[in-house]
Amino acid sequence: MADERLFQALAYWNLWGEGAFETGIPRESRKALLPWLERPEVVAICGMRRCGKSTLMRQLARSLVDGGVAAKDTLFVNFEEPIFLERGLDVAALDRVFDTYFELARPKSVPYLFLDEIHNVAGWERWVRARTETGRARIVVSGSSSRLLDPDLATVLTGRHLTHTLWPLSFPELLRFRGVALEDAADVLSHASRIRQELGSFLRHGSLPEVVLAQDDEIRTALLKQYFRDLLYRDVVSRHQIRDVRALETVAHHYLVNTANPATYNRLKNTYGLAMDQIRTYTRYLEESFLVREVPRFSFKVSAQARAPRKVYAVDVGLRNAVAFRFSEDLGRLAETVVFNHLVRDPDVRIFYFQERGECDFVVWRGNRAEQAIQVCYESEETLPEREVAGLEEAMDVLELEDGLVLTRGLDQTSETRGRRIRAVPLWRWLCDSTS
């Protein structure tokens, strides 16, 4: 029997109802994901809290309808809405939603189901698999990354799901959110002054969508602090039933404050008096929730990679700054963190740092070979420190690369040495150039 109160709520959330259906500013991922919706696999969108997963799902639903799909052949459900929380969430709740939608909305074709925050529903994986295998629905799910990347999902949906990671806004997306449209290289040059200004804001406040759209710095900081608390307590403490919350906060704070620095579990153990297993476990939880990411040191030997310290990067520099309470003295490491978060968007590459006699910030590895060596040098406007150049050249020698890249605050030049070319490119320009 249909649940009329539930149907009223569903109608309010959907394109075929009379309520609000905000789709916001289009994300870059939207066009890439649309072809996935025609495939039989479940599409899983994962990413850190508040990065825009719900909005992206609504944009996909809107694109389908704009492309000719009947509005009533789409269903968007947010499982954090009060009507679900007050009734309890289990497979029976999914059945009620599905049956009520079919009986009262009466879709005419196989519907597209967008199930937001699905991780709140116990046993959702098998329910989703059953609906897709029988051809009763095309399904997109989203939730915090730590939930959607569970081993249970891979077990239940083996070979039957496609996963897309949604990151905070890229720099070109941020510019578009801030009213700066870049169609070609001429636009980049004509807006250069504004782009540099927005990069400064990016380095301070990060690129989570609602933070970017906020007009007041105090509101931005308040949002970021609340996001950090929500991520820590809802995606880590609650999910994993953490008892020593203070220790978790200590590890998270250490990683954020020290973004772009090498870290070892032994150093954290000696500094904070925590158990080694506790640090290792908390680090994994923080990485699963997309608060931080670890980067291994490059070596041709896998065993050497495993033994070496790893660099840890904040996934959003705004969250880092809201927790660290400092900014100006850390510009170099913040710029390096922004570069990492730009590189990691490419799912087909692996990222390393290089350290032998000298250091190089990034080695970009694609397939079975090194593609790029990148050094970030943001402290000086006019010169490249010899130490930074030497570290890049050493990495180029080891990796047999003819070209190296230095990302700078403003310096733009090309030099050649020993048959190898080093390009110095301003960070703002590189971030705007998708071909870099």
C-alpha positions in Angstrom: 0.0 0.0 0.0 1.3 3.4 -0.9 2.5 5.8 1.8 0.9 9.2 0.9 3.0 11.2 3.5 6.1 9.6 2.0 5.0 10.4 -1.5 4.4 14.1 -0.6 8.0 14.2 0.7 9.3 12.6 -2.5 7.3 14.9 -4.6 8.8 17.9 -2.9 12.4 16.7 -3.6 11.9 15.8 -7.2 11.5 17.4 -10.6 8.0 16.0 -11.0 6.8 17.6 -7.8 6.2 21.2 -6.7 9.1 21.7 -4.4 12.5 23.2 -4.9 15.0 21.2 -7.0 18.2 23.2 -6.8 20.9 22.1 -9.2 23.5 24.9 -8.6 26.4 25.7 -10.8 27.3 22.7 -13.1 30.2 20.6 -12.1 32.9 19.3 -14.5 32.0 15.7 -13.6 28.4 16.0 -14.9 29.2 15.5 -18.6 31.6 12.7 -17.9 29.1 10.8 -15.8 26.1 11.1 -18.1 27.1 8.2 -20.4 27.6 6.0 -17.3 23.9 6.3 -16.5 23.0 4.3 -19.7 25.1 1.3 -18.5 23.7 -1.6 -16.4 26.2 -1.0 -13.5 25.4 0.8 -10.3 27.2 4.2 -10.3 28.7 5.1 -7.0 29.8 8.7 -6.3 32.2 9.0 -3.4 34.1 11.9 -1.9 34.6 14.0 1.2 31.7 15.5 3.1 30.3 18.8 1.6 32.2 18.4 -1.7 29.0 18.5 -3.7 27.8 14.9 -4.2 24.1 15.7 -3.6 24.2 18.6 -6.0 25.9 16.6 -8.7 23.2 13.9 -8.5 20.5 16.5 -8.9 22.4 18.0 -11.9 22.5 14.5 -13.5 18.7 14.1 -13.0 18.1 17.5 -14.5 20.3 16.7 -17.5 18.4 13.5 -18.1 15.1 15.4 -18.1 16.5 18.2 -20.3 17.6 15.4 -22.7 14.1 14.0 -23.1 13.7 11.6 -20.2 10.3 12.0 -18.5 10.5 13.8 -15.2 8.6 10.9 -13.5 11.1 8.5 -14.7 13.6 10.0 -12.3 13.6 9.7 -8.5 15.9 11.5 -6.1 15.9 10.5 -2.4 18.1 11.9 0.4 18.2 9.4 3.3 19.3 12.1 5.8 15.8 13.7 5.6 13.8 13.7 8.9 11.1 11.4 7.5 13.5 8.6 7.2 15.5 9.2 10.3 12.3 9.2 12.4 11.1 5.9 11.0 14.4 4.0 10.9 16.4 3.0 7.9 16.6 -0.6 6.6 15.7 -2.5 3.5 12.0 -2.3 4.3 12.4 1.5 4.0 13.9 1.2 0.6 11.0 -1.1 -0.4 8.5 1.5 0.9 10.1 4.3 -1.2 10.3 2.2 -4.3 6.7 0.8 -4.0 5.2 4.2 -3.2 7.0 5.9 -6.1 5.9 3.2 -8.5 2.3 3.2 -7.4 1.7 7.0 -7.2 4.3 8.5 -9.6 3.8 5.7 -12.2 7.0 5.9 -14.2 6.5 4.8 -17.8 10.1 3.5 -18.4 12.8 1.9 -16.4 13.5 4.7 -13.8 16.7 6.4 -12.8 17.1 6.2 -9.0 19.4 8.7 -7.3 19.9 7.5 -3.7 21.8 10.1 -1.7 23.5 9.2 1.6 22.6 5.6 1.0 25.1 4.4 3.6 22.5 5.3 6.3 20.4 2.3 5.1 21.4 -1.1 6.5 21.7 -3.7 3.8 21.4 -1.3 0.9 24.0 -3.1 -1.2 22.0 -6.3 -1.8 18.8 -4.3 -2.4 20.5 -2.2 -5.1 22.0 -5.2 -6.7 18.7 -7.0 -6.9 17.0 -4.0 -8.6 19.7 -3.5 -11.2 20.1 -7.2 -12.0 16.4 -7.6 -12.7 16.4 -4.4 -14.8 13.9 -2.7 -12.7 16.0 0.5 -12.2 19.2 2.3 -13.2 20.8 3.4 -9.9 23.2 6.1 -8.8 24.3 6.1 -5.1 26.3 8.5 -3.1 27.7 8.9 0.4 30.8 9.5 2.4 33.8 7.8 0.8 34.4 5.6 3.9 31.0 4.0 3.4 31.0 3.6 -0.4 34.4 2.1 -0.5 33.7 -0.6 2.1 34.8 -4.1 1.3 31.2 -5.2 1.6 30.3 -3.1 -1.4 33.0 -4.6 -3.6 32.0 -8.1 -2.5 28.2 -7.6 -3.2 28.6 -5.6 -6.4 31.7 -7.2 -7.8 31.8 -6.2 -11.5 28.5 -4.4 -11.2 29.5 -0.9 -10.2 31.4 2.0 -11.5 32.9 4.4 -8.9 33.5 8.1 -9.5 35.5 10.2 -6.9 34.2 13.7 -6.6 36.8 16.2 -5.3 36.4 19.7 -4.0 36.2 22.3 -6.8 39.1 22.4 -9.3 40.6 25.8 -9.7 38.8 26.4 -13.1 35.6 25.4 -11.4 36.3 27.7 -8.5 36.8 30.6 -11.0 33.5 29.8 -12.7 31.8 29.7 -9.3 33.3 33.2 -8.7 32.1 34.5 -12.0 35.3 34.2 -14.1 34.7 32.2 -17.3 37.7 30.8 -19.1 37.0 29.6 -22.6 40.5 29.8 -24.1 44.1 31.0 -23.5 43.2 34.5 -24.3 40.6 34.6 -21.5 43.3 33.4 -19.1 45.6 36.2 -20.0 42.9 38.9 -20.0 41.8 37.8 -16.5 45.3 37.3 -15.1 45.1 39.8 -12.3 41.7 38.5 -11.1 42.9 34.9 -11.4 46.0 35.6 -9.2 43.6 37.2 -6.7 41.4 34.2 -6.6 44.4 31.9 -6.2 45.2 33.8 -3.0 41.7 33.1 -1.8 42.0 29.5 -2.9 45.2 29.0 -0.8 43.5 30.5 2.2 39.9 29.1 2.1 40.1 26.0 -0.1 37.5 25.0 -2.7 34.5 23.4 -1.0 31.5 24.7 -2.9 29.6 26.5 -0.2 32.7 28.0 1.2 33.6 29.4 -2.3 30.2 30.9 -2.7 30.2 32.5 0.8 31.0 36.2 0.6 32.2 36.8 4.2 35.5 35.4 5.5 34.1 34.8 9.0 31.3 32.7 7.5 33.8 30.8 5.5 35.9 30.0 8.6 32.8 29.0 10.6 31.7 26.7 7.8 35.1 25.1 7.5 35.3 24.5 11.3 31.9 22.9 11.2 32.8 20.7 8.2 35.8 19.5 10.1 33.8 18.5 13.1 31.1 16.8 11.0 33.7 14.9 9.0 35.5 13.8 12.1 32.5 12.8 14.2 30.0 11.6 11.7 32.3 9.9 9.2 35.0 8.5 11.6 33.9 8.6 15.3 30.4 7.4 14.7 31.1 5.0 12.0 34.0 3.2 13.6 32.8 3.7 17.2 36.0 5.5 18.3 36.4 5.8 22.0 39.6 7.8 22.3 38.3 10.8 20.4 41.0 13.1 21.7 43.7 10.8 20.2 41.9 10.9 16.8 41.7 14.7 16.9 45.4 14.8 17.8 46.3 12.7 14.7 44.0 14.6 12.4 45.3 18.0 13.7 48.9 16.9 13.2 48.4 15.8 9.6 46.5 19.0 8.7 49.0 21.4 10.3 51.9 19.5 8.7 50.4 19.1 5.2 53.1 18.4 2.6 55.5 17.1 5.1 56.8 13.5 5.5 55.3 11.7 8.4 56.1 8.4 10.2 54.0 6.5 12.7 57.0 6.2 15.0 57.4 10.0 15.1 53.7 10.5 16.0 54.1 7.7 18.6 57.0 9.4 20.3 55.5 12.9 20.0 52.1 12.2 21.4 52.5 9.0 23.3 50.0 7.1 21.2 50.1 3.4 20.4 51.5 2.5 17.0 48.4 0.4 16.0 46.2 3.3 17.1 48.0 5.8 14.8 48.0 3.4 11.9 44.2 2.7 12.3 43.3 6.4 12.7 45.4 7.3 9.7 43.5 4.8 7.6 40.1 6.1 8.8 41.1 9.7 8.0 42.3 8.8 4.5 39.1 6.8 3.9 37.0 9.9 4.8 39.1 12.0 2.4 40.4 14.4 5.0 44.0 13.5 4.1 45.9 11.5 1.5 49.3 9.8 1.8 52.0 9.9 -0.9 54.8 7.3 -1.0 58.4 8.0 -1.8 59.5 7.0 -5.2 61.7 3.9 -5.6 62.0 1.3 -8.3 61.8 -1.2 -5.4 58.4 -1.8 -3.8 59.9 -2.8 -0.5 61.9 0.5 -0.3 58.7 2.4 -1.0 56.9 0.6 1.8 59.7 1.4 4.4 60.1 5.1 3.5 58.2 7.9 5.3 55.1 9.1 3.4 54.1 12.6 2.8 50.6 13.5 4.0 48.5 16.1 2.2 45.2 17.8 3.3 42.5 17.2 0.7 41.3 20.8 1.2 43.6 23.6 2.2 40.7 25.6 3.7 40.0 22.8 6.2 43.7 22.7 7.0 43.9 26.5 7.6 40.7 26.5 9.8 42.3 24.0 12.1 45.9 25.2 12.0 45.2 28.9 12.7 48.1 30.0 10.5 48.5 30.8 6.9 51.1 33.3 5.6 54.2 31.4 6.9 53.0 28.2 5.2 52.4 29.4 1.7 54.9 27.1 0.1 53.4 24.0 1.6 49.9 25.2 0.9 50.8 25.7 -2.8 52.4 22.2 -2.9 49.1 20.8 -1.4 47.1 22.5 -4.0 49.3 21.0 -6.7 48.9 17.5 -5.2 45.1 17.9 -5.2 45.2 19.0 -8.8 47.3 16.0 -9.9 45.3 13.4 -7.9 42.2 14.1 -9.9 43.5 12.0 -12.7 42.5 8.4 -11.9 45.1 7.0 -14.3 48.2 8.2 -12.6 50.1 7.4 -9.4 51.8 10.2 -7.4 55.1 9.9 -5.6 57.7 12.3 -4.1 61.4 11.9 -4.9 64.2 12.0 -2.3 67.8 10.8 -2.7 70.6 13.4 -2.4 68.1 16.1 -3.2 64.3 16.3 -3.2 61.6 16.7 -5.8 58.0 17.3 -4.8 56.2 15.2 -7.3 56.8 12.3 -9.7 53.8 11.6 -11.9 53.7 8.0 -13.0 51.4 6.8 -15.8 51.3 3.1 -16.8 54.8 1.8 -16.6 56.8 5.0 -16.8 57.4 8.4 -15.3 55.5 11.1 -17.1 56.6 14.2 -15.2 58.8 15.5 -12.4 57.4 18.7 -10.7 58.9 21.0 -8.2 56.9 23.6 -6.4 58.8 26.8 -5.6 56.3 29.4 -4.3 58.4 31.5 -1.9 60.3 33.7 -4.4 58.9 35.9 -7.2 62.0 36.3 -9.3 64.5 33.5 -8.8 64.7 29.7 -8.5 66.7 28.5 -5.5 69.6 26.3 -6.6 68.6 23.6 -4.1 65.2 23.3 -5.8 66.6 23.1 -9.3 69.2 20.5 -8.2 66.5 18.3 -6.7 64.5 18.4 -9.9 67.5 17.7 -12.1 68.4 14.7 -10.0 64.9 13.3 -10.3 65.0 13.9 -14.1 68.3 12.0 -14.3 67.0 9.0 -12.3 63.7 8.9 -14.2 65.3 9.6 -17.6 63.1 12.6 -18.3 64.1 15.3 -20.8 61.7 17.9 -19.4 61.1 19.2 -15.8 58.5 21.6 -14.4 58.8 24.2 -11.7 55.6 25.8 -10.4 56.3 29.3 -9.2 54.5 32.4 -7.8 55.2 34.5 -10.8 58.4 33.5 -12.6 57.9 32.3 -16.2 60.9 31.1 -18.1 62.5 28.1 -19.8 66.2 27.1 -19.4 68.3 24.2 -20.7 71.0 22.4 -18.9 72.9 19.2 -19.9 70.4 18.6 -22.7 67.4 18.8 -20.4 64.8 21.5 -20.4 63.3 23.1 -17.2 60.2 25.2 -17.5 59.2 27.6 -14.8 55.4 28.3 -14.9 53.3 30.5 -12.6 51.1 28.3 -10.5 47.9 30.2 -11.4 48.5 29.6 -15.1 49.3 25.9 -14.7 46.1 25.4 -12.7 44.1 27.0 -15.5 45.7 24.9 -18.2 44.1 21.4 -18.3 46.9 20.2 -20.7 49.7 20.9 -18.2 
